[in-house]
Structure formats: structure tokens, C-alpha cells
């Protein structure tokens, strides 16, 4: 197989990465009046950011994909007579720079001819920046174009997610999801069974070679317990790619553009080699990304079949290219050997996110929703929708007591893939993805443990009738976990002062004391968080996702409405007692 790369989207499947800016779009901005005077005019040339430097050797300061801007301050007077410009341009190319912008005035009235020749020689686009255009204006234009592309890509992903979810609810869900996926990605989608057979397909048919390559790539991510994939008719072993040994899973090397292993060759924005050597083997990605590992030799017979658990962990997704066709394979989460394969003529930044949503839906459609446990949960959902109470449907999903877990990732908003993975780690398929919080209903005997990269709030163990109260407990525990930067906070289960007072009397006292705040729930919730965090303005602001000045204003308003001195510990204790009853 040729041109094998790890999918950069595998790192952050929640949202698509920011799309790069085509150089042609920047040249089309009339307000900048940029003019390309050297280098290739390839419409596929893209830039990721603009950077200004007057260093004679900018290599150490570049990450790859930049539009490097310079006014030529670093150029010596006799530069045109030697190799200065060749050396300068070669270093930019070696660092992965996408283009060079040369500003006219106040140092140079024209672009040096030797620089133009060097850019032509090294295939580096050279832009002339007129005197009226500032470098900061160019950088701002780059960010504006990136923001526009980002918004368009997010809209595309959101619309695709909605259409895929709607397709999953149709009478023929699997073919419908594949049709939607193929249409959204303008390609071909295949669902492979555990034995490698094609269960369902949709979209434009790829070439026979691409189809065979995709079938081989599916074997890279298929779990070791599944049967060996069946080669398509007429396909010989190892014919899926240009490598003699066929598909082999390699350890990942991080996202393209990570800056590791610079080479003197030209690179696309983001750092991936533009001219990848043919005959390379597939590279696979996991969550999180693995460190590089050794792969078998192409002459080794073991290289012609997917690696097993004895050699390395089986990846969850992998990408490859066959000619001009981009290939991707996703192992479905049920672990039964089903694989989603996608082939297309292009690979946009949001494609991995869209395909990941489809793989989650297909995991549900091909996995335990067809088993007894899945059928029972579907029955429970239907009964709840038809008016049954939680205690009536609880036996369908499990006996005993439960805890509610609220979770929020530390880095970014969660997506469907991350939510499913969290549910699997906690040992429960009962997962709800709601905005920036994931809620999981977990049997009490499965003690939730801290999860890397997540902040967790855990309720007390309760019966089905108290699930709504446990949901509130978990939400408050999560807020405290985030405020204190703790990986996991549990709702306190020790006997409290309220256990000494009849519940009805305690609730009546709480209603009377907190009556001035009844019409403004935000004030009561702010007061609760503030008291639970010992009056810390900063931690309360983090817990509530508001500014610290907002917290101060709300607490001052509470003090005024309650006509109470909130610095008095006795007042604080009484209010805390009342708020626990609310």
C-alpha cells in the first residue's frame, strides 16, 4: 500500500481540526493585493498560519505549514553574489514552510532577483507584499479565512451527524446509515462481517484495486478473535497494496505535522510528507496514540496477515491511500469483528468525525442491541416513553442499586465516541451525551474509578425511584471535582445534621429561609457552590463556568435578599443545612 499515514483526527475526534487555508484564497483577497512572483501555483498548496521572522536561518523557529513573512532586514549587501538566498530558501523548505512573503519597503524597493530564482529552484511559492499591506493584516486575513473554513466544516459535521442519527432510526438502519455516510463523504462505504465478507455497501464504486486494498485495511483493525478476512474474488494474497507483504499495522507516530522527524523534502501544511515513498505499509491509530513500534519485514509471511494481540494492541482505526483514493477502516465497538470501511477521492478535516459517528451507530446496530441485554434496554426505553416509572423498568436493565456518574473531559467537549469509550471503561452501556457532560448510569457494585483525562462526579448508591435525586448529586459532585481539580468526587454519604430532624420539618424550614431566593435559582445554586467551596471566589467561578465577578455579584445579592451576614459561620451553617434540603 502506498502513502500510509496516521489519521490526525484520531487525536481529537470530538470536533474536526481547523482546516488549513488555500494559498489561492489568500491571493484572492483584494484588500491584501498580494502577488505571487515565483514558485508553483498549485491550488492544493495550503497554509496553517502566518509567521514573521527576520532571522537569517528561520529553520529552528518553524513548525511546518507557515506563510513566512520577511522584510529582508537580515539580507546582507552582497547576498546576491553568493549562495545566501539558496541557503535561506532551502532551510525554509527543510522546515516545511508552505510559502514565503516578501514585504516591499522600507528596506527593499523590489524583491531581490536571486531570491526569486531560489524560490523557483526549490519550488517554494514567493509572494510580493505591497507597502500598504502590513504583515499583521496578512496574519489577520489568514485567521479570518481559517475561521470561515472552520465554521463551514462544523456545520457540515453537525448536519452529517443529524442525518446519520435519522438514518439509524429507519426500518433498514444499516443500509441507510451507509448511504448517508457515503453521500456525506462523497465516496463508498462498506460494512464488513467478522469473516471479511461485505454485508452491505453504498455509494460510488471504487476501483477493484482500491476495493481490495480497503478489504486488507479492514483486516488491520479486526479483533484477533474474529476469523481471517476473505479475499475478494480474484485477489491474490498481498495484492491489496504495492508492498509485497500486504497490509501490516505499524505503531503510530503522532499526527501529521507534529514536527517529529523533519526532512528536506517538501511537506504539505501540517508536516506530512507530500511525496511519501510507495510501498510503505499501513499505519494505524488508537485512542490515545501509541508510540512507534517495530513492524514485520515485507518478506516475513506473518506480514501478510493482521497482527495479533501477542505482537501489539489491535488499533481501532487505520488509514491508507491507493493511488488517488483515500481509505479508512474503523473497528466497530461491539468487538465481534465488524468493520466499517470508507473509500473516497478526498479526505476533509471533518471526515474522521463523521465516520466515527457512523461507526458508533453501526456498533449499536450490529452489537448487543441484537442480544438479550440490548433488547431489554430497548424495551425499558419504550416503556419509559410510554409513561412507566423508573422503578418499573429498572429490572429490565439490572437489579439492585445504582450510581449516577457525571463526567467532563479536561481538554474539550466530549463526542459520541469518547462517551461510548467512557461508558465501556465504567462498565455500563447506559450512557447519555448531553452538551459538555456525559452521564452514565452504573450498577452500584461496579465502583467507578478515576478515568485519565476526565473529571468525574459520582452520586450515592440509590434505587430507581431516587435516580433524579442521584442525577443532581452527581452534577454537584462534578462541579466540585472541576473546582478542586480532583479526578473524582463522590457525593457525601455520611449521616448529617438533617438526619436528626424530621424531613418534613427540615424541608419546611429550608423553604422559609430560602424563600427570598426562590424566584432566582441561579442565586441559590451559586450560594450552594460558594458555601461548599469554603467561600472561594475562583473555585466557585470554575464550578459554575462563570466569571469570578459574577460570583461576587450573586453572593452580594444573596446577602441582601436574605438580610444575612454571610461572613458569620453560624449563618453559613444554617444556610448550608437549608440548601441541602432544597
C-alpha positions as CSV (number, residue, x, y, z in Angstrom):
1,X,0.0,0.0,0.0
2,X,1.2,3.5,-0.6
3,X,1.2,6.8,1.2
4,X,0.2,5.3,4.6
5,X,-0.3,7.9,7.3
6,X,-1.9,8.0,10.7
7,X,-5.1,10.0,10.8
8,X,-4.5,13.3,12.6
9,X,-8.2,13.4,13.6
10,X,-7.7,10.3,15.8
11,X,-6.3,12.5,18.4
12,X,-9.4,14.7,18.8
13,X,-12.5,13.1,17.4
14,X,-14.8,15.5,19.2
15,X,-14.7,18.1,16.5
16,X,-12.9,18.4,13.2
17,X,-9.5,20.2,13.3
18,X,-9.2,23.7,11.9
19,X,-9.0,23.4,8.1
20,X,-5.9,24.9,6.5
21,X,-6.2,28.0,4.2
22,X,-5.6,27.5,0.5
23,X,-2.9,29.9,-0.7
24,X,-5.1,30.7,-3.6
25,X,-7.8,32.1,-1.2
26,X,-5.3,34.4,0.4
27,X,-4.1,35.6,-3.0
28,X,-7.7,36.3,-4.0
29,X,-8.1,38.8,-1.2
30,X,-8.2,42.2,-3.0
31,X,-7.6,44.1,0.2
32,X,-4.2,42.5,0.6
33,X,-3.1,42.9,-3.0
34,X,-0.6,40.0,-2.7
35,X,1.1,38.8,-5.9
36,X,2.8,35.5,-6.5
37,X,6.0,36.1,-8.4
38,X,7.8,32.7,-8.1
39,X,7.3,29.1,-7.2
40,X,4.5,26.6,-8.1
41,X,0.9,27.8,-8.5
42,X,-0.6,24.5,-7.2
43,X,-4.2,25.0,-6.0
44,X,-3.6,22.3,-3.4
45,X,-0.9,24.4,-1.5
46,X,-2.3,25.3,1.9
47,X,-1.0,27.2,4.9
48,X,-1.8,26.8,8.6
49,X,-0.6,30.1,9.9
50,X,1.4,33.2,9.2
51,X,4.7,33.9,11.0
52,X,7.1,36.9,10.8
53,X,10.8,36.4,11.1
54,X,13.9,38.4,10.2
55,X,16.3,35.6,11.1
56,X,18.9,34.6,8.5
57,X,18.1,30.9,9.4
58,X,14.4,30.6,10.4
59,X,14.5,26.8,10.5
60,X,14.6,26.4,14.3
61,X,11.5,28.6,14.7
62,X,9.2,27.0,12.2
63,X,6.8,24.1,12.8
64,X,5.8,23.5,9.2
65,X,2.9,24.9,7.1
66,X,3.7,28.5,7.7
67,X,3.5,31.5,5.4
68,X,6.8,33.1,6.5
69,X,6.8,36.9,6.2
70,X,10.0,38.9,6.0
71,X,11.0,42.5,5.0
72,X,14.6,41.3,4.2
73,X,16.2,43.0,7.1
74,X,18.5,40.0,7.5
75,X,19.8,40.1,3.9
76,X,23.5,41.3,3.7
77,X,24.5,43.8,1.0
78,X,26.5,41.2,-1.1
79,X,23.9,38.5,-0.8
80,X,23.2,38.3,-4.5
81,X,26.7,37.3,-5.4
82,X,26.9,34.2,-3.2
83,X,24.7,31.3,-2.0
84,X,22.9,33.3,0.7
85,X,19.4,33.1,-0.9
86,X,19.8,29.4,-1.9
87,X,20.8,28.6,1.7
88,X,17.9,30.7,3.1
89,X,15.2,29.2,0.9
90,X,16.5,25.6,1.4
91,X,16.2,26.0,5.1
92,X,12.6,27.2,4.9
93,X,11.8,24.2,2.7
94,X,13.5,21.8,5.0
95,X,11.5,23.1,7.9
96,X,8.2,22.6,6.0
97,X,7.4,26.2,5.3
98,X,4.5,26.5,2.9
99,X,5.3,29.9,1.3
100,X,7.4,33.0,1.7
101,X,6.0,36.5,1.7
102,X,8.5,39.4,1.0
103,X,7.4,42.9,2.1
104,X,8.4,45.9,0.0
105,X,9.7,49.0,1.8
106,X,11.2,50.3,3.9
107,X,14.3,48.1,3.4
108,X,13.9,46.9,-0.2
109,X,12.0,48.5,-3.1
110,X,11.9,45.3,-5.1
111,X,12.1,41.6,-4.4
112,X,15.8,40.5,-5.0
113,X,16.1,38.6,-8.2
114,X,18.3,36.0,-6.6
115,X,15.5,35.3,-4.1
116,X,13.0,34.8,-6.9
117,X,15.4,32.4,-8.6
118,X,16.0,30.4,-5.4
119,X,12.2,30.1,-4.8
120,X,11.7,28.8,-8.3
121,X,14.6,26.3,-7.8
122,X,13.2,25.0,-4.6
123,X,9.5,25.1,-5.6
124,X,8.6,27.5,-2.8
125,X,5.8,29.9,-3.5
126,X,7.0,33.5,-3.2
127,X,4.6,36.4,-2.6
128,X,5.2,40.0,-3.0
129,X,3.6,42.0,-0.2
130,X,3.0,45.7,-1.3
131,X,4.0,48.6,1.0
132,X,0.4,49.4,2.0
133,X,-0.2,45.8,3.3
134,X,1.1,45.1,6.9
135,X,2.2,41.7,8.0
136,X,-0.3,41.8,10.8
137,X,-3.0,42.4,8.2
138,X,-1.9,39.3,6.3
139,X,-1.9,37.3,9.6
140,X,-5.4,38.6,10.4
141,X,-6.6,37.6,6.9
142,X,-5.2,34.0,7.4
143,X,-7.1,33.7,10.7
144,X,-10.3,35.1,9.2
145,X,-10.2,32.5,6.4
146,X,-9.4,29.8,8.9
147,X,-12.4,30.8,11.0
148,X,-14.7,30.8,8.0
149,X,-13.5,27.3,6.9
150,X,-13.8,26.1,10.5
151,X,-17.4,27.3,10.7
152,X,-18.3,25.7,7.4
153,X,-16.7,22.4,8.4
154,X,-18.5,22.4,11.8
155,X,-21.9,23.0,10.1
156,X,-21.1,20.1,7.7
157,X,-20.3,17.8,10.5
158,X,-23.4,18.8,12.5
159,X,-25.6,18.2,9.5
160,X,-24.0,14.9,8.9
161,X,-24.5,13.8,12.5
162,X,-28.1,14.6,12.4
163,X,-28.7,12.8,9.1
164,X,-26.8,9.7,10.3
165,X,-28.9,9.6,13.5
166,X,-32.1,9.9,11.5
167,X,-30.9,7.1,9.1
168,X,-30.3,4.8,12.1
169,X,-34.0,5.1,13.1
170,X,-35.3,4.0,9.7
171,X,-36.7,0.5,9.1
172,X,-33.5,-0.5,7.2
173,X,-30.9,1.2,9.6
174,X,-27.6,-0.3,8.4
175,X,-28.1,0.4,4.7
176,X,-29.5,3.8,5.5
177,X,-26.5,4.8,7.6
178,X,-24.1,3.6,4.9
179,X,-25.9,5.5,2.3
180,X,-25.8,8.7,4.3
181,X,-22.2,8.2,5.2
182,X,-21.2,7.6,1.5
183,X,-23.2,10.6,0.4
184,X,-21.7,12.9,3.1
185,X,-18.1,11.8,2.3
186,X,-18.7,11.6,-1.5
187,X,-17.3,8.1,-1.5
188,X,-18.0,4.4,-0.9
189,X,-18.9,2.8,2.4
190,X,-18.7,-0.9,3.2
191,X,-19.7,-2.9,6.3
192,X,-17.6,-6.0,6.7
193,X,-18.6,-9.0,8.7
194,X,-16.3,-10.9,11.2
195,X,-15.2,-13.2,8.3
196,X,-14.4,-10.3,6.0
197,X,-17.4,-10.6,3.8
198,X,-19.2,-7.5,2.6
199,X,-22.5,-7.3,4.4
200,X,-23.7,-4.0,2.9
201,X,-22.3,-1.3,0.7
202,X,-23.3,2.1,-0.5
203,X,-22.0,4.9,-2.7
204,X,-19.8,5.2,-5.7
205,X,-17.9,2.0,-6.5
206,X,-14.2,2.3,-6.2
207,X,-11.7,0.6,-8.5
208,X,-11.1,-3.1,-8.0
209,X,-7.6,-2.4,-6.6
210,X,-8.9,0.2,-4.1
211,X,-11.6,-2.3,-3.0
212,X,-9.0,-5.0,-2.4
213,X,-6.8,-2.5,-0.5
214,X,-9.8,-1.5,1.7
215,X,-10.6,-5.1,2.5
216,X,-7.0,-5.7,3.5
217,X,-7.0,-2.5,5.6
218,X,-10.1,-3.8,7.4
219,X,-8.1,-6.8,8.5
220,X,-5.6,-4.4,10.2
221,X,-8.3,-3.3,12.7
222,X,-10.3,-6.5,13.0
223,X,-10.0,-8.0,16.6
224,X,-7.8,-11.1,16.8
225,X,-10.8,-13.3,17.8
226,X,-12.5,-12.8,14.5
227,X,-11.9,-15.0,11.6
228,X,-9.4,-14.2,8.9
229,X,-10.9,-11.9,6.2
230,X,-12.0,-13.4,2.9
231,X,-10.1,-12.0,-0.1
232,X,-12.3,-10.6,-2.8
233,X,-12.7,-12.8,-5.8
234,X,-9.6,-12.9,-8.0
235,X,-7.5,-11.2,-5.4
236,X,-4.2,-12.8,-4.5
237,X,-2.6,-12.6,-1.1
238,X,-0.7,-9.3,-0.7
239,X,-2.3,-7.8,-3.9
240,X,-4.1,-5.1,-1.9
241,X,-1.2,-2.8,-2.0
242,X,2.2,-2.1,-3.5
243,X,4.1,-3.7,-0.6
244,X,4.9,-7.3,-1.2
245,X,3.7,-8.3,2.2
246,X,0.2,-6.8,2.1
247,X,-1.3,-4.8,5.0
248,X,0.7,-4.6,8.2
249,X,-0.3,-2.4,11.2
250,X,2.5,-0.2,12.4
251,X,2.7,1.8,15.6
252,X,1.5,5.4,15.2
253,X,3.9,8.3,15.0
254,X,1.6,11.0,16.1
255,X,-0.4,13.4,13.9
256,X,0.9,14.7,10.7
257,X,2.7,17.9,11.4
258,X,3.8,17.1,14.9
259,X,7.3,18.3,14.0
260,X,9.0,14.9,14.6
261,X,11.5,13.8,12.0
262,X,11.8,16.8,9.7
263,X,13.0,16.1,6.2
264,X,14.4,18.2,3.5
265,X,11.6,17.2,1.2
266,X,8.6,19.4,0.5
267,X,5.7,19.0,3.0
268,X,2.1,19.8,3.0
269,X,0.9,22.2,5.7
270,X,0.7,20.2,8.9
271,X,4.0,18.5,8.2
272,X,3.0,15.2,6.5
273,X,5.4,14.2,3.7
274,X,3.9,15.3,0.4
275,X,6.0,12.8,-1.6
276,X,5.6,9.7,0.6
277,X,7.5,6.7,-0.8
278,X,5.5,4.0,-2.4
279,X,5.5,0.5,-1.0
280,X,5.0,1.7,2.6
281,X,2.8,-0.3,4.9
282,X,-0.4,0.8,6.7
283,X,-0.2,2.9,9.8
284,X,-2.9,2.6,12.4
285,X,-4.2,4.8,15.1
286,X,-5.6,4.2,18.6
287,X,-7.0,6.4,21.3
288,X,-4.6,7.5,22.7
289,X,-1.9,7.4,20.1
290,X,0.7,4.7,20.6
291,X,4.4,5.2,20.4
292,X,6.2,3.9,17.4
293,X,6.7,0.1,17.3
294,X,8.5,-2.2,15.0
295,X,6.6,-3.8,12.2
296,X,7.4,-7.1,10.4
297,X,9.5,-7.2,7.3
298,X,7.7,-7.2,4.0
299,X,9.3,-10.6,3.3
300,X,8.0,-12.1,6.6
301,X,5.0,-14.4,5.9
302,X,3.4,-13.0,9.1
303,X,3.3,-9.6,7.5
304,X,0.6,-10.8,5.1
305,X,-2.0,-11.1,7.9
306,X,-3.2,-8.7,10.6
307,X,-1.0,-8.5,13.7
308,X,-2.4,-10.4,16.8
309,X,-2.6,-9.4,20.4
310,X,0.7,-11.1,21.0
311,X,2.6,-8.7,18.8
312,X,0.9,-5.4,19.6
313,X,-2.5,-3.9,20.5
314,X,-5.1,-4.0,17.7
315,X,-5.8,-0.5,16.6
316,X,-9.4,0.9,16.4
317,X,-8.9,2.8,13.1
318,X,-6.4,3.0,10.3
319,X,-5.9,4.9,7.1
320,X,-4.2,4.3,3.8
321,X,-4.2,5.5,0.2
322,X,-4.4,3.5,-3.0
323,X,-3.5,5.8,-5.9
324,X,-5.7,8.8,-5.6
325,X,-8.2,7.0,-3.4
326,X,-8.2,7.7,0.4
327,X,-9.0,4.6,2.5
328,X,-10.1,4.3,6.2
329,X,-11.2,1.4,8.4
330,X,-12.9,1.5,11.8
331,X,-13.4,-1.4,14.1
332,X,-16.9,-1.4,15.5
333,X,-17.2,-1.2,19.2
334,X,-19.1,-4.4,19.8
335,X,-15.8,-6.4,19.5
336,X,-17.4,-9.0,17.3
337,X,-15.2,-8.4,14.3
338,X,-17.5,-6.0,12.3
339,X,-15.5,-3.3,10.5
340,X,-16.6,-0.1,8.7
341,X,-14.6,0.7,5.5
342,X,-14.6,4.0,3.7
343,X,-13.1,4.9,0.3
344,X,-13.1,8.4,-1.2
345,X,-11.3,10.7,-3.6
346,X,-10.7,13.3,-0.9
347,X,-10.1,13.5,2.9
348,X,-11.5,16.6,4.5
349,X,-10.7,17.6,8.1
350,X,-14.2,16.6,9.4
351,X,-14.4,13.3,7.6
352,X,-13.0,11.3,10.5
353,X,-15.5,12.8,12.9
354,X,-18.4,11.9,10.6
355,X,-17.1,8.4,10.0
356,X,-16.7,7.9,13.8
357,X,-20.3,8.8,14.4
358,X,-21.3,6.3,11.8
359,X,-19.1,3.6,13.4
360,X,-20.8,4.2,16.8
361,X,-24.3,3.9,15.3
362,X,-23.3,0.8,13.4
363,X,-21.7,-0.6,16.6
364,X,-25.1,-0.3,18.2
365,X,-26.9,-1.7,15.3
366,X,-24.7,-4.7,14.9
367,X,-23.8,-5.3,18.5
368,X,-25.6,-6.2,21.7
369,X,-28.8,-4.3,20.6
370,X,-29.5,-7.6,18.9
371,X,-28.7,-9.6,22.1
372,X,-31.0,-10.2,25.1
373,X,-29.5,-7.3,27.1
374,X,-29.8,-4.9,24.3
375,X,-33.4,-5.9,23.6
376,X,-34.2,-5.5,27.3
377,X,-32.8,-1.9,27.3
378,X,-34.8,-1.1,24.2
379,X,-37.9,-2.4,26.0
380,X,-37.1,-0.3,29.0
381,X,-36.7,2.8,26.9
382,X,-40.1,2.2,25.2
383,X,-41.8,1.7,28.5
384,X,-40.4,4.9,29.9
385,X,-41.5,6.8,26.8
386,X,-45.0,5.4,27.3
387,X,-45.2,6.6,30.9
388,X,-43.8,3.8,33.1
389,X,-41.8,4.9,36.1
390,X,-38.1,4.2,36.7
391,X,-38.8,1.6,39.3
392,X,-41.0,-0.4,36.9
393,X,-38.4,-0.6,34.1
394,X,-35.3,-0.9,36.3
395,X,-35.4,-4.8,36.4
396,X,-35.0,-4.8,32.6
397,X,-31.6,-3.1,32.8
398,X,-30.3,-4.7,36.0
399,X,-31.2,-5.5,39.6
400,X,-30.0,-3.7,42.8
401,X,-28.9,-0.2,43.4
402,X,-27.2,2.3,41.0
403,X,-25.0,5.3,41.0
404,X,-25.1,8.2,38.5
405,X,-21.8,9.4,37.2
406,X,-21.4,12.9,35.6
407,X,-18.2,13.2,33.6
408,X,-16.5,16.0,31.7
409,X,-13.2,15.8,29.8
410,X,-10.4,18.1,30.8
411,X,-9.5,19.3,27.3
412,X,-12.6,19.7,25.1
413,X,-16.3,18.9,24.8
414,X,-17.0,15.2,24.6
415,X,-18.2,13.4,21.5
416,X,-20.2,10.2,20.9
417,X,-17.0,8.1,20.5
418,X,-15.5,9.4,23.8
419,X,-18.8,9.0,25.6
420,X,-19.1,5.4,24.5
421,X,-15.5,4.7,25.5
422,X,-16.1,6.2,28.9
423,X,-19.2,4.0,29.4
424,X,-17.2,0.9,28.5
425,X,-14.5,1.9,31.0
426,X,-17.1,2.3,33.8
427,X,-18.7,-1.0,32.8
428,X,-22.1,0.3,31.7
429,X,-23.7,0.8,28.3
430,X,-26.3,3.3,29.7
431,X,-24.6,6.5,28.5
432,X,-26.1,9.9,27.8
433,X,-24.1,12.6,25.9
434,X,-25.6,16.0,26.9
435,X,-23.8,19.0,25.7
436,X,-20.5,19.1,27.5
437,X,-21.3,16.5,30.1
438,X,-21.6,12.7,29.8
439,X,-24.0,10.9,32.2
440,X,-23.6,7.2,32.9
441,X,-25.9,5.0,35.0
442,X,-23.7,2.4,36.6
443,X,-24.6,-0.6,38.9
444,X,-23.5,0.2,42.4
445,X,-21.4,-2.9,42.7
446,X,-19.2,-1.6,39.9
447,X,-17.3,1.1,41.8
448,X,-16.5,4.0,39.4
449,X,-12.7,4.7,39.3
450,X,-10.9,7.9,38.1
451,X,-10.5,7.9,34.4
452,X,-7.5,9.6,32.7
453,X,-8.4,12.9,31.1
454,X,-11.8,13.1,32.8
455,X,-13.3,14.8,35.9
456,X,-16.0,12.6,37.5
457,X,-18.8,13.3,39.9
458,X,-20.4,10.2,41.5
459,X,-23.8,10.1,43.3
460,X,-24.7,8.0,46.3
461,X,-26.0,4.5,45.6
462,X,-29.8,4.7,45.2
463,X,-32.8,2.7,44.0
464,X,-34.5,3.6,40.7
465,X,-37.1,5.8,42.4
466,X,-34.2,8.2,43.6
467,X,-32.5,8.3,40.2
468,X,-33.4,12.0,39.6
469,X,-32.0,13.0,43.0
470,X,-28.9,11.0,42.3
471,X,-28.5,12.9,39.0
472,X,-28.5,16.2,40.9
473,X,-25.9,14.7,43.4
474,X,-23.6,13.7,40.6
475,X,-23.9,17.1,38.9
476,X,-22.9,18.8,42.1
477,X,-20.1,16.4,42.7
478,X,-18.7,17.0,39.2
479,X,-18.8,20.8,39.8
480,X,-16.8,20.3,43.0
481,X,-14.4,18.0,41.2
482,X,-13.7,20.6,38.5
483,X,-13.4,23.4,41.0
484,X,-10.9,21.4,43.2
485,X,-9.2,19.8,40.1
486,X,-9.9,16.4,41.5
487,X,-10.2,13.4,39.1
488,X,-13.2,12.1,41.0
489,X,-15.5,13.4,43.8
490,X,-18.3,11.3,45.4
491,X,-21.4,12.6,47.0
492,X,-21.1,12.5,50.8
493,X,-23.0,9.6,52.3
494,X,-22.2,10.1,56.0
495,X,-25.1,10.8,58.4
496,X,-25.7,14.6,58.7
497,X,-27.5,17.1,60.8
498,X,-30.6,16.6,58.7
499,X,-30.9,13.0,60.0
500,X,-31.7,14.4,63.4
501,X,-34.6,16.5,62.2
502,X,-37.8,15.1,60.7
503,X,-37.6,15.5,56.9
504,X,-40.9,17.4,56.6
505,X,-39.8,19.9,59.3
506,X,-36.4,20.4,57.7
507,X,-37.9,21.0,54.2
508,X,-40.4,23.5,55.6
509,X,-37.6,25.4,57.4
510,X,-35.5,25.4,54.2
511,X,-38.3,26.8,52.1
512,X,-39.0,29.6,54.6
513,X,-35.3,30.5,55.0
514,X,-34.6,30.4,51.2
515,X,-37.9,32.0,50.1
516,X,-36.2,35.3,49.0
517,X,-34.1,33.2,46.5
518,X,-37.0,31.0,45.2
519,X,-37.6,33.1,42.1
520,X,-33.9,33.1,41.2
521,X,-32.5,29.5,41.0
522,X,-29.1,30.8,39.8
523,X,-28.6,32.6,43.1
524,X,-29.4,29.6,45.2
525,X,-27.1,27.4,43.1
526,X,-24.3,29.9,43.3
527,X,-24.7,30.2,47.1
528,X,-24.6,26.4,47.4
529,X,-21.4,26.1,45.4
530,X,-19.8,29.0,47.2
531,X,-20.5,27.6,50.6
532,X,-19.4,24.1,49.5
533,X,-16.1,25.5,48.4
534,X,-15.5,27.5,51.6
535,X,-16.2,30.9,50.1
536,X,-13.6,30.6,47.3
537,X,-14.5,33.0,44.5
538,X,-12.2,31.4,42.0
539,X,-13.2,27.8,42.6
540,X,-16.9,28.7,42.6
541,X,-16.4,30.5,39.2
542,X,-14.8,27.4,37.8
543,X,-17.5,25.1,39.1
544,X,-20.2,27.3,37.6
545,X,-18.4,28.3,34.4
546,X,-18.9,32.0,35.1
547,X,-16.5,34.9,35.8
548,X,-15.4,35.5,39.4
549,X,-17.0,38.9,39.4
550,X,-20.3,37.3,38.6
551,X,-19.9,35.1,41.6
552,X,-19.2,38.2,43.8
553,X,-22.3,40.0,42.5
554,X,-24.5,37.0,43.0
555,X,-23.3,36.4,46.6
556,X,-23.8,40.1,47.4
557,X,-27.3,39.8,46.0
558,X,-28.0,36.7,48.1
559,X,-26.8,38.5,51.3
560,X,-29.1,41.4,50.5
561,X,-32.1,39.3,49.8
562,X,-31.6,37.1,52.8
563,X,-30.7,40.1,55.0
564,X,-27.8,37.9,56.4
565,X,-24.1,38.3,57.2
566,X,-22.6,35.6,55.0
567,X,-19.2,36.1,56.9
568,X,-20.9,34.7,60.0
569,X,-20.1,30.9,60.3
570,X,-23.4,30.3,62.1
571,X,-25.3,31.9,59.2
572,X,-23.3,29.8,56.7
573,X,-24.0,26.6,58.6
574,X,-27.8,27.3,58.7
575,X,-27.9,28.2,55.1
576,X,-25.9,25.1,54.1
577,X,-28.3,22.9,56.1
578,X,-31.3,24.6,54.3
579,X,-29.7,24.2,50.9
580,X,-29.1,20.5,51.4
581,X,-32.9,20.1,51.8
582,X,-33.7,22.1,48.7
